[in-house]
Amino acid sequence: MFAAHSKAHVDCVSRVLRHAGRLPQAPVPDLILDSWRRSMDQYHLDPASQQGPRILSHTVLKECRERADLFLRIAGEEVARLHGRVREADYCVLLTDAQGQTIDYRVESGIRNDCRKAGLYLGTCWSEGEEGTCGVAAVLTGKAPVTVHKRDHFRAAFIGLTCSAAPVFDPQGELLGVLDVSALQSPDDRRSQHLIRQMVVQSARVIENAFFMHSAQGHWLLRAHSAPGYVDSQPDYLLALDNDGRLLALNSMARQALRQRFGRLPEHINEVFGPDALQAVTDETPQLLRWGGDDGELHVRLSAPRRQHPMRAVPTEESAATQLDPCIAQSLQLAVRVKDCNLPVLIQGETGSGKEVFARQLHDISARRSGPFVALNCAAIPESLIESELFGYVAGAFTGASSKGMRGLLQQADGGTLFLDEIGDMPLSLQTRLLRVMAEGEVAPLGGARRQTVDIQVICATHRNLAAMVADGSFREDLYFRLSGARFQLPPLRERSDRLVLLNRLFEEEARLCGGRAGLSASALECLLSYAWPGNIRQLRYVLRYACAVSAGMTVQLSDLPEDVRGAPGTERSLTHSVEERVSPQRQLLLDALIRHRWKPGDAARSLGISRATLYRRVNLHGIEMPGKRRI
């Protein structure tokens, strides 16, 4: 029976695409018709295909979820709430990242197996290039809410599904992900999904606004709605401002409304409400203001910054390098220049020194930032699986292969960046294949004869001495020179001049996850700054997470640190000795910052992530003499 439905669907798609220009009215909306054309002509997909969507491997899914950790934590509550509203009607809820990969999923246990067979599951990939017309793909393409109902789907495998989806944007208007509600069965009339679509749009807006509020905590926040009762609970418009009134970020409704009224996005809040209009606005009660001309009024509340927390923004060379160790900042600025000239980048540094973070920052400030960033840790995957992860495979390529095949990471990174961590652990046999891909720009999956052109930028990282490996024959010399078009060495944590800034930032993140901690005691801070950190930043994060978890009070004490970090008994006493007894790492950090910023206290304080008053206090404590002054 399903075969007959499949044939009828294929006939319909073929007929519509052949005669669309001559039909009085197409049987599907225009956006669906356009997607059908791309699916057929651009992606060469088969509308008769019964194969379900590609599913990420456990390792790749874990990496995707880790990269989207903040988004997942903020969205989780609303995803669960939305599922609670639709589960009685046998709908499931999917949350994908900006590449259409499902990173969160809610479904009732009674229909879980049926949903999984239909492709509605964690780790499934819903890009238009792979699956054709579907709810998530339509949002990724059109950046707007959509319902793809039953036979709107391009591939026959999905014509029983109904999918309503909506985009979630970050404060800069970039796509964070897609929220989707799908069902295995529904009435044929697409109007039956109108209410579901409205619920998805509403929930997507709730997630987007929650992400905005979290990101804007360090800035002035303006909330607005046409009705006073909704300004706090359900604001339509969110705007983040700096101290001078410049607009830093907007939620999607504000972005859309301002473009409609002004034909562009204003740069200053005075352009929206008029000069000095906000001077009388307080955080106590909403006030009515005119905006965008004489015909518009909004109830507005303006809140002062809650705490200084950097806002997620589209990075630039300058913003990405802010408060970094000068060596790393300079390397990042140089790296983005060579990367945009299509030179491969090799990052070297000890384990845990932040090589993937550096690579991600490099991608985010490069010309490819709108493309995917795909990472593979060559040391974390068994040698037998690296080849299939990297190149993918066709159905039946080897014993145990998925009947659906799998798209490799090289193809997933097309148009973006492929990050190969611990490249020194890649087997010699694969080094040869990787070299060919880089030379020819083509890749063929395991078991497949057809080669596909890929446009990728490769960033590699390793803690190994590749030159020595070339000398002993364990790494190909030609690949080494191909990968190391530009080489950058990251310093270990113990040698970084921004240790204090980094420590404070990581502590703030870990403390927030553990319910909040006020800070670190002086002895704990001194211990952390003195420790050699053989595991570098990764080890520091785990130590801080442990300390926040076991601390009984609001301040983390020396005794809360792991024993191997705080050392033998008596360490606490030695850490409290005066600065005359030994050289203090904190004193050295202060000196480094002051010298780097030519003894300008304000600039030095900002680079350390502390206030000017705190800098003065520490300078006096450590007996540092400023040029032209005996003491501050």
Wavefront OBJ file of the C-alpha trace (Angstrom):
o trace
v 0.000 0.000 0.000
v 2.787 2.374 0.925
v 4.518 1.598 -2.393
v 1.413 2.843 -4.222
v 1.416 6.040 -2.146
v 5.122 6.455 -2.896
v 4.608 6.070 -6.645
v 1.730 8.551 -6.594
v 3.925 11.046 -4.739
v 6.798 10.661 -7.207
v 4.410 11.122 -10.126
v 3.010 14.263 -8.475
v 6.448 15.779 -7.830
v 7.630 15.028 -11.368
v 4.459 16.415 -12.958
v 4.506 19.597 -10.889
v 8.174 20.291 -11.586
v 7.720 19.679 -15.316
v 4.589 21.779 -15.740
v 4.719 24.258 -12.825
v 4.808 27.254 -15.159
v 1.696 26.054 -17.014
v -0.400 24.933 -14.043
v -3.129 27.410 -12.994
v -2.242 26.737 -9.365
v 0.472 24.487 -7.946
v -0.744 21.916 -5.392
v 1.873 23.139 -2.886
v 2.898 26.609 -1.634
v 5.596 28.475 -3.562
v 8.274 27.949 -0.909
v 7.647 24.189 -1.065
v 7.784 24.263 -4.851
v 11.115 26.150 -4.777
v 12.509 23.587 -2.330
v 11.342 20.723 -4.575
v 13.250 22.298 -7.472
v 16.443 22.607 -5.424
v 16.061 19.066 -4.121
v 15.796 17.735 -7.666
v 18.065 20.034 -9.713
v 20.697 21.156 -7.207
v 20.966 18.225 -4.803
v 19.929 15.422 -7.211
v 17.792 13.683 -4.577
v 15.403 10.862 -5.405
v 11.763 11.609 -4.472
v 11.078 7.853 -4.372
v 13.706 7.223 -1.679
v 12.406 5.398 1.403
v 15.654 5.876 3.342
v 15.437 7.713 6.657
v 17.662 10.662 7.603
v 21.359 10.354 8.383
v 22.097 9.881 12.082
v 25.218 11.316 13.694
v 27.615 8.959 15.395
v 27.705 9.084 19.184
v 31.053 10.913 19.118
v 29.960 13.596 16.658
v 26.613 14.084 18.426
v 28.441 14.561 21.721
v 30.643 17.224 20.146
v 27.609 18.997 18.641
v 25.853 19.048 22.002
v 28.969 20.318 23.760
v 29.294 23.187 21.291
v 25.628 24.075 21.836
v 25.766 23.613 25.618
v 24.507 27.098 26.560
v 21.735 26.975 23.943
v 20.630 23.547 25.208
v 20.560 24.630 28.851
v 18.534 27.746 28.116
v 16.134 26.017 25.719
v 15.601 22.823 27.725
v 12.824 24.071 29.993
v 10.737 25.493 27.135
v 11.284 22.391 24.970
v 9.906 20.278 27.820
v 6.997 22.686 28.382
v 6.072 22.632 24.691
v 6.153 18.842 24.637
v 3.847 18.800 27.642
v 1.299 20.772 25.619
v 1.383 18.562 22.506
v 2.231 15.065 23.704
v -1.402 14.018 24.247
v -1.922 14.480 20.503
v 1.126 12.231 19.788
v 3.476 14.992 18.672
v 7.197 14.911 19.397
v 9.507 17.948 19.766
v 12.946 18.329 18.166
v 15.545 21.038 18.702
v 18.305 21.282 16.113
v 21.456 23.362 15.835
v 22.104 25.816 13.005
v 23.133 22.948 10.705
v 19.866 21.042 11.204
v 21.346 18.377 13.502
v 18.948 17.248 16.250
v 20.555 18.009 19.621
v 17.486 17.684 21.879
v 14.382 15.537 21.551
v 11.191 14.853 23.547
v 8.707 12.054 22.828
v 6.276 9.874 24.766
v 7.572 6.347 25.366
v 4.537 4.782 23.684
v 5.407 6.190 20.254
v 9.200 6.392 20.659
v 9.967 3.358 18.466
v 7.625 4.466 15.679
v 9.112 7.956 15.728
v 12.613 6.541 15.595
v 11.743 4.423 12.553
v 10.383 7.567 10.873
v 13.617 9.461 11.548
v 12.318 11.592 14.425
v 15.170 10.986 16.835
v 18.197 12.463 18.553
v 21.159 12.944 16.206
v 19.176 12.978 12.956
v 20.257 15.493 10.296
v 17.670 17.531 8.410
v 19.499 19.758 5.925
v 17.840 20.330 2.577
v 20.912 19.037 0.749
v 20.533 15.633 2.422
v 16.805 15.181 3.036
v 15.134 17.555 0.599
v 12.023 19.468 1.575
v 11.164 19.079 5.278
v 10.272 21.331 8.197
v 13.747 21.945 9.608
v 15.342 22.343 6.172
v 12.706 24.885 5.137
v 13.516 26.995 8.206
v 17.272 26.689 7.638
v 16.715 27.968 4.101
v 13.997 30.583 4.612
v 14.776 31.674 8.210
v 11.019 31.861 8.898
v 8.331 29.661 10.528
v 6.838 27.008 8.267
v 4.592 23.963 8.166
v 5.661 21.140 5.842
v 2.619 18.913 5.763
v 2.623 15.293 4.579
v 3.027 15.342 0.776
v 4.837 18.695 0.938
v 7.916 16.601 1.773
v 10.125 15.867 -1.214
v 11.185 12.353 -0.327
v 8.593 9.578 -0.079
v 10.071 8.412 3.233
v 8.496 11.427 4.970
v 5.138 11.933 3.252
v 3.252 10.625 6.284
v 4.749 13.258 8.596
v 3.565 16.743 9.432
v 6.230 19.158 10.676
v 5.840 22.696 11.999
v 9.096 24.503 12.705
v 10.372 27.953 13.678
v 13.824 29.569 13.835
v 15.610 30.693 17.007
v 18.012 33.616 16.527
v 20.842 34.923 18.694
v 21.094 38.616 19.750
v 22.994 39.460 16.559
v 20.382 37.936 14.244
v 22.369 34.762 13.496
v 20.511 31.445 13.508
v 21.003 29.473 16.732
v 18.801 26.535 15.780
v 15.346 25.293 14.828
v 12.443 24.195 17.028
v 10.249 21.566 15.380
v 7.038 19.750 16.352
v 6.231 16.665 14.265
v 3.615 13.918 14.192
v 3.406 10.576 12.416
v -0.317 10.933 11.622
v -2.580 13.927 11.055
v -5.560 15.053 8.965
v -4.839 15.726 5.293
v -5.883 19.378 5.531
v -2.800 21.476 6.351
v -5.032 23.957 8.208
v -5.250 21.379 10.979
v -1.680 22.372 11.901
v -2.329 26.089 12.320
v -2.567 25.963 16.117
v 0.501 23.715 16.417
v 2.494 26.128 14.274
v 1.479 29.056 16.482
v 2.600 27.134 19.574
v 5.990 26.390 17.987
v 6.479 30.045 17.020
v 5.591 31.158 20.543
v 7.982 28.688 22.163
v 10.787 29.615 19.755
v 10.293 33.247 20.754
v 10.449 32.327 24.449
v 13.774 30.495 23.922
v 15.170 33.323 21.828
v 14.247 35.947 24.431
v 15.678 33.836 27.263
v 18.956 33.511 25.359
v 18.909 37.263 24.740
v 18.323 38.075 28.426
v 21.185 35.799 29.442
v 23.551 37.305 26.875
v 22.666 40.922 27.666
v 23.168 40.870 31.426
v 26.165 43.186 31.187
v 24.322 45.863 29.172
v 21.373 48.224 29.443
v 18.236 46.283 28.533
v 15.118 47.825 27.026
v 11.920 45.746 27.021
v 8.860 46.936 25.113
v 5.317 45.881 24.236
v 2.215 47.626 22.938
v 0.367 46.621 26.141
v 1.800 47.526 29.589
v 0.937 44.195 31.179
v 3.227 42.251 28.848
v 6.396 44.340 29.071
v 7.939 42.092 31.729
v 6.358 38.695 31.117
v 6.194 38.579 27.302
v 7.999 41.563 25.740
v 7.762 41.745 21.984
v 10.898 43.811 21.617
v 14.260 43.461 23.355
v 17.113 45.902 22.745
v 20.573 45.916 24.375
v 22.410 49.241 24.680
v 25.809 50.379 25.816
v 26.351 53.294 28.207
v 26.276 55.754 25.297
v 22.959 54.483 23.947
v 24.386 52.623 20.968
v 22.323 49.604 19.933
v 24.348 46.436 20.493
v 21.758 43.719 19.889
v 18.091 43.159 19.041
v 15.734 40.232 19.235
v 14.187 39.148 15.938
v 10.866 40.993 16.447
v 12.670 44.247 17.211
v 14.950 43.714 14.235
v 11.976 43.136 11.927
v 9.936 46.058 13.301
v 12.791 48.557 13.082
v 13.611 47.550 9.519
v 9.964 48.048 8.548
v 9.759 51.494 10.176
v 13.166 52.877 9.249
v 14.166 50.848 6.207
v 17.361 49.892 8.060
v 18.575 49.075 11.556
v 19.201 52.256 13.589
v 22.569 52.543 15.305
v 21.470 54.614 18.333
v 18.467 54.453 20.634
v 17.768 58.168 20.043
v 16.919 57.325 16.440
v 14.147 55.044 17.702
v 12.514 57.151 20.429
v 13.944 60.598 19.805
v 16.672 62.508 21.667
v 16.569 62.226 25.451
v 13.273 60.290 25.401
v 14.667 57.612 27.727
v 15.974 59.982 30.379
v 12.739 59.749 32.382
v 12.360 55.981 31.928
v 13.190 53.919 35.022
v 13.246 50.266 36.015
v 10.257 50.723 38.333
v 7.264 50.970 36.004
v 6.815 50.817 32.220
v 6.330 54.178 30.497
v 4.599 55.015 27.236
v 6.836 56.386 24.485
v 6.330 57.269 20.842
v 8.614 55.484 18.410
v 9.331 55.497 14.712
v 7.119 58.501 13.984
v 3.828 59.849 15.296
v 1.731 56.728 14.727
v 3.493 54.321 17.061
v 3.504 53.965 20.844
v 5.192 51.403 23.058
v 5.250 50.704 26.764
v 8.917 50.592 27.709
v 11.017 49.531 30.695
v 14.763 50.227 30.830
v 16.968 48.151 33.150
v 20.548 48.857 34.161
v 23.246 46.206 33.619
v 22.862 43.367 36.127
v 26.479 42.267 35.947
v 29.376 42.680 33.602
v 29.280 39.695 31.302
v 30.529 39.771 27.713
v 27.754 39.546 25.188
v 27.820 36.971 22.428
v 28.455 38.907 19.271
v 29.667 38.296 15.760
v 33.388 38.225 16.536
v 36.006 40.439 14.963
v 39.765 40.175 15.077
v 39.830 42.833 17.773
v 37.002 41.447 19.945
v 38.283 37.877 19.754
v 41.729 38.989 20.893
v 40.469 41.130 23.799
v 41.945 40.125 27.179
v 44.039 37.349 25.629
v 47.661 36.694 26.301
v 49.500 38.977 23.799
v 51.150 35.952 22.170
v 47.775 34.258 21.564
v 46.100 37.498 20.462
v 48.815 38.147 17.903
v 48.672 34.556 16.668
v 44.891 34.769 16.253
v 45.110 37.977 14.254
v 47.807 36.513 11.997
v 45.981 33.198 11.652
v 42.761 34.733 10.352
v 44.708 36.565 7.650
v 46.433 33.455 6.362
v 43.275 31.355 6.697
v 41.302 33.736 4.490
v 44.057 33.264 1.892
v 43.218 29.529 1.772
v 46.299 28.411 3.673
v 45.917 25.432 6.034
v 46.642 26.226 9.680
v 48.505 23.994 12.140
v 48.069 24.735 15.848
v 50.583 23.220 18.234
v 50.447 23.151 22.001
v 50.235 20.934 25.040
v 47.146 18.834 25.743
v 44.372 21.000 27.164
v 45.963 24.310 26.140
v 42.902 25.487 24.195
v 43.690 24.452 20.634
v 40.049 23.778 19.701
v 38.942 27.058 21.297
v 41.588 28.852 19.210
v 40.390 27.041 16.076
v 36.760 27.925 16.803
v 37.637 31.596 17.336
v 39.574 31.539 14.095
v 36.569 30.122 12.234
v 34.196 32.650 13.831
v 36.224 35.663 12.666
v 37.085 34.304 9.230
v 35.285 34.740 5.920
v 33.803 31.228 6.414
v 32.027 32.007 9.696
v 28.578 31.462 8.125
v 29.598 27.923 7.098
v 29.803 24.833 9.328
v 32.584 24.195 11.830
v 33.122 20.438 11.989
v 35.563 18.910 14.477
v 37.123 15.449 14.728
v 39.465 14.325 17.503
v 41.687 11.739 15.823
v 42.888 10.439 19.197
v 39.408 9.928 20.654
v 38.075 7.592 17.951
v 39.288 4.023 17.353
v 41.555 3.749 14.322
v 39.066 1.455 12.601
v 36.352 4.141 12.726
v 38.295 7.284 11.791
v 38.098 6.569 8.048
v 34.314 6.121 8.012
v 33.837 9.209 10.233
v 35.993 11.342 7.965
v 34.984 10.071 4.517
v 31.569 8.533 5.201
v 30.324 5.432 3.442
v 27.609 4.204 1.123
v 24.992 1.643 2.121
v 26.480 -1.838 2.475
v 30.098 -0.636 2.224
v 31.237 -3.030 4.942
v 29.885 -5.504 7.475
v 27.979 -3.623 10.160
v 27.528 -0.494 8.034
v 24.217 1.294 8.308
v 21.779 0.412 5.566
v 21.360 4.148 4.996
v 25.051 4.955 4.583
v 26.637 7.915 6.288
v 27.817 11.318 5.118
v 31.415 11.929 6.219
v 32.785 14.919 8.086
v 34.618 16.138 4.985
v 31.294 16.499 3.198
v 29.615 17.988 6.269
v 32.314 20.689 6.385
v 31.721 21.726 2.759
v 31.732 25.530 2.612
v 33.185 25.827 6.112
v 36.018 24.628 8.320
v 37.198 21.116 9.188
v 39.122 20.961 12.468
v 41.270 17.849 12.909
v 42.431 17.684 16.512
v 45.425 15.494 17.392
v 46.318 15.049 13.730
v 49.489 13.262 14.874
v 47.320 10.278 15.841
v 45.906 9.827 12.319
v 46.915 6.448 10.810
v 49.400 6.560 7.914
v 46.905 4.985 5.511
v 44.421 7.796 6.112
v 47.106 10.450 5.821
v 47.454 9.467 2.171
v 43.712 9.852 1.525
v 43.561 13.175 3.365
v 46.484 14.480 1.300
v 44.617 13.604 -1.896
v 41.471 15.399 -0.711
v 43.463 18.534 0.078
v 45.262 18.413 -3.264
v 42.226 17.682 -5.467
v 39.319 19.064 -3.442
v 37.308 15.872 -3.984
v 36.137 13.125 -1.664
v 34.607 9.694 -2.224
v 32.851 7.757 0.592
v 33.879 4.217 1.419
v 32.388 1.827 -1.106
v 31.390 4.622 -3.459
v 32.749 5.312 -6.926
v 31.316 8.802 -7.340
v 33.554 11.638 -6.122
v 32.130 14.861 -4.746
v 33.809 18.255 -4.857
v 34.242 19.814 -1.423
v 35.269 23.348 -0.503
v 36.817 23.123 2.945
v 39.385 24.968 4.995
v 41.479 22.645 7.155
v 42.759 23.527 10.624
v 44.813 20.875 12.388
v 46.099 20.689 15.943
v 48.505 18.455 17.801
v 50.537 18.212 20.995
v 53.075 15.993 19.224
v 56.310 16.989 17.493
v 55.271 16.363 13.891
v 58.719 17.177 12.540
v 60.172 14.378 14.683
v 57.385 12.050 13.524
v 58.265 12.850 9.917
v 61.889 11.998 10.677
v 60.998 8.587 12.144
v 58.515 7.804 9.346
v 55.300 7.846 11.397
v 53.916 10.950 9.667
v 53.979 11.729 5.940
v 56.385 14.518 5.054
v 54.262 15.763 2.135
v 51.159 15.951 4.339
v 53.130 17.741 7.056
v 54.161 20.492 4.640
v 50.658 20.602 3.153
v 49.027 21.063 6.593
v 51.536 23.497 8.019
v 50.966 26.387 5.630
v 50.970 28.506 8.785
v 52.032 27.210 12.204
v 51.048 28.680 15.556
v 52.294 27.612 18.967
v 49.927 28.097 21.918
v 51.687 28.653 25.235
v 50.835 26.364 28.150
v 48.651 27.817 30.887
v 51.586 28.202 33.290
v 53.277 30.599 30.826
v 50.234 32.725 29.947
v 50.108 36.310 31.167
v 46.293 36.288 31.246
v 46.021 33.453 33.791
v 44.078 35.564 36.270
v 41.547 36.746 33.676
v 41.091 33.205 32.403
v 40.758 31.780 35.904
v 38.122 34.362 36.868
v 36.111 33.715 33.711
v 36.144 29.931 34.130
v 35.303 30.225 37.824
v 32.300 32.419 37.012
v 31.015 29.849 34.512
v 31.468 26.871 36.835
v 30.086 28.729 39.869
v 26.931 29.634 37.958
v 26.350 25.980 37.037
v 26.712 24.965 40.700
v 24.141 27.445 41.977
v 26.475 30.400 42.414
v 29.562 31.062 44.521
v 30.741 34.471 45.678
v 34.398 33.948 44.887
v 37.720 32.362 45.745
v 39.548 32.875 49.015
v 42.946 34.550 48.806
v 44.769 31.310 49.631
v 42.781 29.321 47.044
v 43.454 31.954 44.386
v 47.156 32.015 45.195
v 47.314 28.229 45.020
v 45.584 28.139 41.641
v 47.889 30.824 40.250
v 50.977 29.015 41.580
v 50.127 25.549 40.281
v 51.959 24.312 37.152
v 48.809 22.932 35.402
v 50.191 19.994 33.399
v 46.667 19.496 32.013
v 46.357 23.201 31.208
v 42.949 24.866 30.723
v 41.027 21.598 30.634
v 42.483 20.579 33.996
v 41.795 24.052 35.452
v 38.129 23.843 34.456
v 37.675 20.432 36.084
v 39.433 21.579 39.263
v 37.153 24.621 39.504
v 34.089 22.464 38.845
v 35.125 20.086 41.613
v 35.832 22.925 44.049
v 32.460 24.606 43.383
v 30.672 21.275 43.853
v 32.270 20.379 47.213
v 32.394 23.877 48.722
v 30.050 24.188 51.702
v 30.045 28.002 51.710
v 29.718 30.819 49.212
v 33.501 31.262 49.034
v 35.707 28.455 47.732
v 38.488 27.759 50.237
v 41.901 26.199 49.773
v 40.612 23.024 51.420
v 37.975 22.702 48.658
v 40.655 22.208 45.998
v 41.768 18.679 45.041
v 44.651 17.420 47.164
v 47.048 17.061 44.233
v 46.557 20.751 43.399
v 46.826 22.214 46.879
v 49.827 20.019 47.724
v 50.937 18.472 50.997
v 49.666 19.512 54.468
v 51.027 22.894 55.471
v 50.535 24.398 52.015
v 47.877 26.765 53.274
v 50.299 28.248 55.794
v 53.023 28.668 53.178
v 50.621 30.351 50.784
v 49.850 33.051 53.307
v 53.478 34.016 53.800
v 54.348 37.618 52.984
v 55.434 38.617 49.495
v 58.975 39.205 50.807
v 59.340 35.439 51.461
v 58.812 34.388 47.855
v 57.825 35.734 44.450
v 54.020 35.993 44.087
v 52.450 34.911 40.765
v 49.789 37.576 41.285
v 52.512 40.227 41.616
v 54.044 39.022 38.380
v 50.663 39.162 36.648
v 50.215 42.753 37.795
v 53.663 43.709 36.563
v 53.108 41.985 33.216
v 49.813 43.823 32.683
v 51.212 47.220 33.704
v 54.278 46.867 31.500
v 52.198 45.611 28.559
v 49.891 48.643 28.846
v 52.703 51.150 29.429
v 51.823 51.620 33.102
v 48.316 52.911 32.382
v 46.245 51.683 35.383
v 42.873 51.759 33.606
v 44.041 49.704 30.617
v 45.915 47.257 32.845
v 42.866 46.761 35.083
v 40.616 46.038 32.086
v 43.079 43.495 30.715
v 43.045 41.679 34.064
v 39.266 41.767 34.355
v 39.318 43.791 37.606
v 38.310 47.290 38.625
v 40.764 50.166 38.805
v 40.324 50.329 42.599
v 41.185 46.626 42.936
v 44.285 47.165 40.808
v 45.419 50.018 43.083
v 44.863 47.883 46.156
v 46.885 44.956 44.765
v 49.685 47.218 43.536
v 50.059 48.616 47.056
v 49.811 45.135 48.588
v 52.671 43.850 46.434
v 54.836 46.942 46.821
v 54.920 47.823 43.135
v 56.248 51.323 42.378
v 54.708 53.140 39.423
v 56.899 55.325 37.165
v 56.856 58.926 38.404
v 55.324 57.892 41.757
v 56.780 56.199 44.761
v 53.535 54.289 45.508
v 49.958 54.405 44.209
l 1 2 3 4 5 6 7 8 9 10 11 12 13 14 15 16 17 18 19 20 21 22 23 24 25 26 27 28 29 30 31 32 33 34 35 36 37 38 39 40 41 42 43 44 45 46 47 48 49 50 51 52 53 54 55 56 57 58 59 60 61 62 63 64 65 66 67 68 69 70 71 72 73 74 75 76 77 78 79 80 81 82 83 84 85 86 87 88 89 90 91 92 93 94 95 96 97 98 99 100 101 102 103 104 105 106 107 108 109 110 111 112 113 114 115 116 117 118 119 120 121 122 123 124 125 126 127 128 129 130 131 132 133 134 135 136 137 138 139 140 141 142 143 144 145 146 147 148 149 150 151 152 153 154 155 156 157 158 159 160 161 162 163 164 165 166 167 168 169 170 171 172 173 174 175 176 177 178 179 180 181 182 183 184 185 186 187 188 189 190 191 192 193 194 195 196 197 198 199 200 201 202 203 204 205 206 207 208 209 210 211 212 213 214 215 216 217 218 219 220 221 222 223 224 225 226 227 228 229 230 231 232 233 234 235 236 237 238 239 240 241 242 243 244 245 246 247 248 249 250 251 252 253 254 255 256 257 258 259 260 261 262 263 264 265 266 267 268 269 270 271 272 273 274 275 276 277 278 279 280 281 282 283 284 285 286 287 288 289 290 291 292 293 294 295 296 297 298 299 300 301 302 303 304 305 306 307 308 309 310 311 312 313 314 315 316 317 318 319 320 321 322 323 324 325 326 327 328 329 330 331 332 333 334 335 336 337 338 339 340 341 342 343 344 345 346 347 348 349 350 351 352 353 354 355 356 357 358 359 360 361 362 363 364 365 366 367 368 369 370 371 372 373 374 375 376 377 378 379 380 381 382 383 384 385 386 387 388 389 390 391 392 393 394 395 396 397 398 399 400 401 402 403 404 405 406 407 408 409 410 411 412 413 414 415 416 417 418 419 420 421 422 423 424 425 426 427 428 429 430 431 432 433 434 435 436 437 438 439 440 441 442 443 444 445 446 447 448 449 450 451 452 453 454 455 456 457 458 459 460 461 462 463 464 465 466 467 468 469 470 471 472 473 474 475 476 477 478 479 480 481 482 483 484 485 486 487 488 489 490 491 492 493 494 495 496 497 498 499 500 501 502 503 504 505 506 507 508 509 510 511 512 513 514 515 516 517 518 519 520 521 522 523 524 525 526 527 528 529 530 531 532 533 534 535 536 537 538 539 540 541 542 543 544 545 546 547 548 549 550 551 552 553 554 555 556 557 558 559 560 561 562 563 564 565 566 567 568 569 570 571 572 573 574 575 576 577 578 579 580 581 582 583 584 585 586 587 588 589 590 591 592 593 594 595 596 597 598 599 600 601 602 603 604 605 606 607 608 609 610 611 612 613 614 615 616 617 618 619 620 621 622 623 624 625 626 627 628 629 630 631 632
